[in-house]
Amino acid sequence: MRIEDFDAIRPFEPEELPAAYDRLEQDAQFRTVIGYLYPQVPFEALMQKMRGCTTCLDFQKTFCYVFLKELMSKASTGFDMDVQAIDVSRRYTFVSNHRDIVLDAALLDVLLLDSGAATTCEIAIGDNLLAAPWIKDLVRINKSFIVERSLGVREMLAASKRLSEYMHFVIGVKHDNIWIAQREGRAKDSDDRTQPSILKMMAMGGTGTVVERLKALHIVPLSISYEYDPCDFLKAREFQLKRDNPEWKKTKADDVESMRTGIMGFKGQVHYHCAPCIDDWLDTLPVDMPKGEVFACVAKHIDQEIHRHYRLYATNRVAAGAPCSDEEKGAFNHYIDQQIARIQLDRPDVPFLRERLTTMYANPYRNALNEK
């Protein structure tokens, strides 16, 4: 495998960055977004600083790290990660529950650097989120590789194989980390489950048995816990829209609104927890286990590791009906009332919306309790 085999989906190489910066500089929409994010800084000064970034990692350290630290100082009451179960000098494929479209991987990058890692992650991102050419350029500058989803069946098979081969290339040849969500799209009700199809895709690349191919990626289950999900009211709105009209589908504008709300909205405490790499556990599987059973078994193991390492907050305990103080109950119910008031629908079904919002916070507690 050569880097050229993955030109259509991979992050930019250093020699490709100047041309990408040129395209961004000339894009009017990018100028507008940058003006919103950095209102006090002249655009020309930002571009000059950007051109000083000669690698994607340079860009992440210069722009993303500082921006995310400042953002989380306002949009959270703190964020941290437990890395005791892994060796940050090694390279892993982090498979996590999916809480936020943008921040899941972005905060992992920050927390890895804060934990002493020498590098961040290459980030799997669906092409459905690349609503404009400048966004595609920007995510590839930010060490993202593209998951192609809007394809026919035959093309999808070839794209999945190329994606898998690229992931093996990142770990085995580029010696970098990877982040990928455990499922396509976020679990709207926070009942986090790994899709075996994600694991099947991972095993399309590499060599040897299915288990050997998965071992080559050094998978680490990663739990992401939010005290408050800024997009909870948007997810509840989606639930009612789909209930009332099964044909309803999100638009690109809906995705952009979810990204903006997820990034800027208040999150309370945010905690990341790395479970042990599953390599040793994979060695315990029977050598004659059928492929389908391997994927189902590995998915279940990843789920168990993610569930048992959740950090549970009062929001989760109250929602699940666990013992809590009257003050905690009152605060949570007030919060739910506020979020329901933000939902824009012609005929909001308040009891239904309340049940959906409460379930989102209850499910992490219920799943964690099942792993005790």
C-alpha positions as CSV (number, residue, x, y, z in Angstrom):
1,M,0.0,0.0,0.0
2,R,1.2,3.5,-0.9
3,I,-0.1,6.9,0.4
4,E,-1.2,7.6,-3.2
5,D,-3.7,4.8,-3.0
6,F,-5.7,6.8,-0.6
7,D,-5.5,10.3,-2.1
8,A,-9.3,10.7,-2.3
9,I,-10.0,10.1,1.4
10,R,-6.8,10.8,3.4
11,P,-5.7,14.0,5.3
12,F,-3.3,16.3,3.4
13,E,0.4,15.6,3.3
14,P,2.7,18.6,4.2
15,E,3.4,19.5,0.6
16,E,-0.3,19.8,-0.1
17,L,-1.1,22.3,2.6
18,P,-0.1,25.5,0.8
19,A,-2.6,24.9,-2.0
20,A,-5.3,24.0,0.6
21,Y,-4.5,27.3,2.4
22,D,-4.9,29.2,-0.9
23,R,-8.3,27.7,-1.5
24,L,-9.5,28.6,2.0
25,E,-8.2,32.1,1.7
26,Q,-10.2,32.6,-1.5
27,D,-13.5,31.2,-0.1
28,A,-16.0,33.8,1.0
29,Q,-17.9,31.5,3.3
30,F,-14.7,30.4,5.1
31,R,-13.9,34.1,5.6
32,T,-17.3,34.7,7.2
33,V,-16.9,31.7,9.6
34,I,-13.4,32.7,10.6
35,G,-14.6,36.3,11.2
36,Y,-17.3,34.8,13.6
37,L,-14.7,32.7,15.4
38,Y,-12.0,35.3,15.6
39,P,-13.8,38.7,15.6
40,Q,-10.8,40.6,17.0
41,V,-8.1,39.1,14.6
42,P,-7.6,40.4,11.1
43,F,-8.2,37.6,8.5
44,E,-4.8,38.2,6.9
45,A,-3.0,37.7,10.2
46,L,-4.8,34.4,10.7
47,M,-3.9,33.2,7.2
48,Q,-0.3,34.1,7.8
49,K,-0.3,32.1,11.0
50,M,-2.0,29.3,9.2
51,R,0.7,29.2,6.5
52,G,3.3,28.8,9.2
53,C,1.8,25.4,10.0
54,T,3.8,23.0,7.8
55,T,2.0,19.8,9.0
56,C,-1.5,18.8,10.0
57,L,-0.3,18.3,13.6
58,D,1.2,21.8,13.6
59,F,-2.2,23.1,12.5
60,Q,-4.0,21.2,15.3
61,K,-1.5,22.5,18.0
62,T,-1.6,26.1,16.7
63,F,-5.3,26.5,16.1
64,C,-7.5,23.7,17.3
65,Y,-5.8,23.1,20.7
66,V,-5.9,26.7,21.8
67,F,-9.5,27.2,20.4
68,L,-10.8,24.1,22.2
69,K,-9.2,25.0,25.5
70,E,-10.8,28.5,25.4
71,L,-14.1,27.1,24.2
72,M,-14.3,24.5,27.0
73,S,-13.4,27.1,29.6
74,K,-16.7,28.8,28.7
75,A,-18.8,25.8,27.5
76,S,-18.0,23.3,30.3
77,T,-17.1,23.2,34.0
78,G,-14.1,21.0,33.1
79,F,-13.0,18.1,30.9
80,D,-10.5,15.3,31.5
81,M,-9.4,11.8,30.5
82,D,-8.3,8.7,32.3
83,V,-5.5,7.1,30.4
84,Q,-4.3,4.7,33.1
85,A,-5.2,1.6,31.1
86,I,-3.1,2.5,28.0
87,D,0.4,3.5,27.1
88,V,0.2,6.9,25.4
89,S,3.5,6.3,23.6
90,R,1.8,3.5,21.6
91,R,-0.7,4.0,18.7
92,Y,-4.3,2.9,19.0
93,T,-7.7,2.9,17.2
94,F,-10.0,4.6,19.7
95,V,-13.6,3.4,19.2
96,S,-16.0,5.6,21.2
97,N,-19.6,6.2,21.8
98,H,-20.8,9.2,19.7
99,R,-21.9,12.2,21.7
100,D,-20.9,15.1,19.5
101,I,-20.4,15.4,15.7
102,V,-17.3,17.6,16.0
103,L,-16.0,17.5,19.5
104,D,-15.7,13.7,20.2
105,A,-12.5,13.5,18.3
106,A,-11.4,17.1,18.8
107,L,-11.4,16.9,22.6
108,L,-9.7,13.5,22.4
109,D,-6.8,15.2,20.5
110,V,-6.5,17.9,23.2
111,L,-6.6,15.3,26.0
112,L,-4.0,13.1,24.3
113,L,-1.6,16.0,24.1
114,D,-2.3,16.9,27.7
115,S,-1.6,13.3,28.7
116,G,1.9,13.4,27.1
117,A,1.2,11.7,23.8
118,A,3.4,12.8,20.9
119,T,0.6,12.9,18.4
120,T,-3.2,13.2,18.1
121,C,-5.6,11.1,16.0
122,E,-6.6,10.7,12.4
123,I,-10.4,11.2,12.5
124,A,-13.0,9.3,10.6
125,I,-15.6,11.7,9.3
126,G,-18.7,11.0,7.1
127,D,-18.9,12.7,3.8
128,N,-22.5,13.7,4.6
129,L,-21.0,16.4,6.9
130,L,-18.9,17.9,4.2
131,A,-21.5,20.4,3.0
132,A,-19.1,22.8,1.2
133,P,-15.6,22.5,-0.4
134,W,-14.0,24.6,2.2
135,I,-15.2,22.3,5.0
136,K,-13.7,19.3,3.1
137,D,-10.4,21.1,2.9
138,L,-10.5,22.2,6.5
139,V,-11.2,18.7,7.9
140,R,-8.4,17.2,5.8
141,I,-6.0,19.9,7.2
142,N,-7.3,18.8,10.6
143,K,-6.1,15.1,10.2
144,S,-9.5,13.8,9.1
145,F,-10.1,10.9,6.6
146,I,-13.4,10.6,4.8
147,V,-15.9,7.8,5.2
148,E,-17.8,7.7,1.9
149,R,-21.5,7.0,2.5
150,S,-23.5,8.3,-0.5
151,L,-22.6,5.5,-2.9
152,G,-24.2,2.5,-4.6
153,V,-23.9,-1.0,-3.2
154,R,-20.9,-2.0,-5.5
155,E,-19.1,1.3,-5.0
156,M,-19.7,1.1,-1.2
157,L,-18.0,-2.3,-0.9
158,A,-14.9,-0.9,-2.7
159,A,-15.0,2.2,-0.6
160,S,-15.3,0.2,2.6
161,K,-12.3,-1.9,1.7
162,R,-10.2,1.2,0.8
163,L,-11.2,2.8,4.1
164,S,-10.2,-0.3,6.1
165,E,-6.9,-0.6,4.2
166,Y,-6.3,3.1,5.0
167,M,-6.9,2.5,8.7
168,H,-4.4,-0.3,8.7
169,F,-2.0,2.0,6.8
170,V,-2.3,4.7,9.5
171,I,-1.5,2.3,12.3
172,G,1.1,0.1,10.6
173,V,2.9,2.6,8.3
174,K,2.2,6.1,9.4
175,H,2.3,5.1,13.1
176,D,-0.6,7.5,14.1
177,N,-3.7,7.1,16.2
178,I,-7.3,6.8,14.8
179,W,-10.6,7.8,16.2
180,I,-13.8,6.3,14.9
181,A,-17.3,6.3,16.3
182,Q,-18.8,2.9,17.3
183,R,-21.7,3.5,15.0
184,E,-22.8,5.5,12.0
185,G,-24.5,8.6,13.4
186,R,-25.1,9.5,17.1
187,A,-27.2,7.3,19.3
188,K,-30.1,9.8,19.8
189,D,-31.3,8.2,23.0
190,S,-27.7,7.7,24.4
191,D,-28.2,3.9,24.3
192,D,-24.7,3.4,23.0
193,R,-24.2,0.2,20.9
194,T,-21.4,-0.8,18.6
195,Q,-22.4,-1.7,15.1
196,P,-20.8,-5.0,14.1
197,S,-20.7,-3.6,10.5
198,I,-18.0,-1.1,11.7
199,L,-15.9,-4.0,12.8
200,K,-16.5,-5.9,9.6
201,M,-15.2,-2.9,7.7
202,M,-12.1,-2.8,9.9
203,A,-11.4,-6.4,9.1
204,M,-11.5,-5.9,5.4
205,G,-8.0,-4.6,5.4
206,G,-4.8,-6.1,6.8
207,T,-3.8,-9.8,6.6
208,G,-4.5,-13.0,8.4
209,T,-7.6,-14.1,10.3
210,V,-10.4,-11.7,11.3
211,V,-9.0,-11.6,14.8
212,E,-5.5,-10.9,13.6
213,R,-6.7,-8.1,11.4
214,L,-8.6,-6.5,14.4
215,K,-5.6,-7.0,16.6
216,A,-3.4,-5.1,14.1
217,L,-5.6,-2.0,14.7
218,H,-5.0,-2.1,18.5
219,I,-8.6,-1.1,19.4
220,V,-9.2,0.9,22.6
221,P,-12.9,1.3,23.7
222,L,-13.4,4.9,24.8
223,S,-16.2,6.2,27.0
224,I,-17.3,9.8,26.5
225,S,-19.6,11.1,29.3
226,Y,-21.4,14.5,29.2
227,E,-23.1,16.0,32.2
228,Y,-25.4,17.9,29.8
229,D,-25.8,17.2,26.1
230,P,-26.2,20.6,24.3
231,C,-28.0,18.9,21.4
232,D,-30.5,17.0,23.6
233,F,-33.4,19.3,22.6
234,L,-32.6,19.0,18.9
235,K,-32.5,15.2,19.3
236,A,-35.9,15.2,21.1
237,R,-37.3,17.4,18.2
238,E,-36.1,14.8,15.7
239,F,-37.8,12.0,17.6
240,Q,-41.2,13.8,17.4
241,L,-40.7,14.7,13.7
242,K,-39.9,11.1,12.8
243,R,-42.8,9.8,14.9
244,D,-45.2,12.2,13.2
245,N,-43.8,11.7,9.7
246,P,-41.7,8.5,9.2
247,E,-40.5,9.9,5.9
248,W,-38.9,13.0,7.6
249,K,-35.1,13.3,7.0
250,K,-32.5,15.7,8.3
251,T,-31.2,18.3,6.0
252,K,-27.6,19.6,5.7
253,A,-28.9,22.7,7.5
254,D,-30.0,20.5,10.4
255,D,-26.5,18.9,10.5
256,V,-24.9,22.4,10.6
257,E,-27.2,23.5,13.4
258,S,-26.3,20.3,15.4
259,M,-22.6,21.0,14.9
260,R,-22.9,24.6,15.9
261,T,-25.1,23.8,19.0
262,G,-22.8,20.8,20.0
263,I,-19.7,22.9,19.8
264,M,-20.9,26.1,21.5
265,G,-23.6,24.8,23.9
266,F,-23.0,24.2,27.6
267,K,-21.9,20.7,28.6
268,G,-21.2,20.8,32.3
269,Q,-18.5,18.2,33.1
270,V,-17.1,16.1,30.3
271,H,-15.1,12.9,31.0
272,Y,-13.2,10.6,28.7
273,H,-12.1,7.1,29.9
274,C,-9.8,4.7,28.0
275,A,-10.5,1.0,28.6
276,P,-7.6,-1.4,28.1
277,C,-6.7,-2.2,24.5
278,I,-8.6,-5.3,23.5
279,D,-5.6,-7.1,21.9
280,D,-5.1,-9.5,24.9
281,W,-8.9,-10.1,25.1
282,L,-9.0,-11.0,21.4
283,D,-6.5,-13.8,22.1
284,T,-9.0,-15.5,24.4
285,L,-11.5,-16.0,21.6
286,P,-11.8,-19.6,20.2
287,V,-9.8,-20.0,17.0
288,D,-12.7,-21.7,15.3
289,M,-15.3,-19.1,16.1
290,P,-17.3,-18.2,13.0
291,K,-16.7,-14.7,11.6
292,G,-20.2,-13.4,12.3
293,E,-19.9,-14.5,15.9
294,V,-16.5,-12.8,16.2
295,F,-17.9,-9.5,15.2
296,A,-20.9,-9.8,17.5
297,C,-18.7,-10.9,20.4
298,V,-16.2,-8.0,19.9
299,A,-19.0,-5.5,19.5
300,K,-20.5,-6.7,22.8
301,H,-17.1,-6.5,24.6
302,I,-16.6,-2.9,23.4
303,D,-20.1,-2.0,24.6
304,Q,-19.4,-3.5,28.0
305,E,-16.1,-1.6,28.3
306,I,-17.7,1.7,27.3
307,H,-20.7,1.2,29.6
308,R,-18.8,0.2,32.7
309,H,-16.4,3.2,32.3
310,Y,-19.1,5.9,32.0
311,R,-18.8,8.7,34.5
312,L,-22.3,9.1,35.9
313,Y,-23.7,12.5,36.9
314,A,-26.7,13.6,38.9
315,T,-28.5,14.1,35.6
316,N,-28.1,10.4,34.9
317,R,-29.2,9.3,38.4
318,V,-32.3,11.5,38.5
319,A,-33.4,10.5,35.0
320,A,-33.0,6.8,35.9
321,G,-34.9,7.1,39.2
322,A,-31.9,6.3,41.3
323,P,-31.5,7.8,44.8
324,C,-30.9,11.5,44.6
325,S,-31.4,14.6,46.7
326,D,-34.4,16.8,46.3
327,E,-32.1,19.6,45.1
328,E,-30.7,17.3,42.3
329,K,-34.2,16.3,41.3
330,G,-35.4,19.9,41.2
331,A,-32.4,21.1,39.2
332,F,-32.8,18.3,36.6
333,N,-36.5,18.9,36.2
334,H,-35.9,22.6,35.8
335,Y,-33.3,21.9,33.1
336,I,-35.6,19.6,31.2
337,D,-38.3,22.3,31.3
338,Q,-35.9,24.8,29.8
339,Q,-34.8,22.4,27.0
340,I,-38.4,21.6,26.1
341,A,-39.1,25.4,25.8
342,R,-36.3,25.6,23.2
343,I,-37.9,23.0,20.9
344,Q,-39.3,24.6,17.8
345,L,-42.3,22.5,16.6
346,D,-45.8,23.5,15.4
347,R,-47.4,21.1,17.9
348,P,-44.9,20.0,20.5
349,D,-46.0,16.9,22.3
350,V,-44.6,17.9,25.7
351,P,-45.1,14.5,27.6
352,F,-43.4,12.7,24.7
353,L,-40.6,15.2,24.5
354,R,-40.0,15.0,28.3
355,E,-39.9,11.2,28.1
356,R,-37.4,11.3,25.2
357,L,-35.1,13.8,27.0
358,T,-35.3,11.9,30.3
359,T,-34.5,8.6,28.5
360,M,-31.3,10.2,26.9
361,Y,-29.9,10.8,30.4
362,A,-31.2,7.6,32.0
363,N,-29.7,5.2,29.4
364,P,-26.0,5.6,30.4
365,Y,-26.9,4.9,34.0
366,R,-29.0,1.8,33.1
367,N,-26.2,0.5,30.8
368,A,-23.5,1.1,33.4
369,L,-25.7,-0.6,36.1
370,N,-26.0,-3.7,33.8
371,E,-22.2,-4.1,33.8
372,K,-21.7,-3.9,37.6
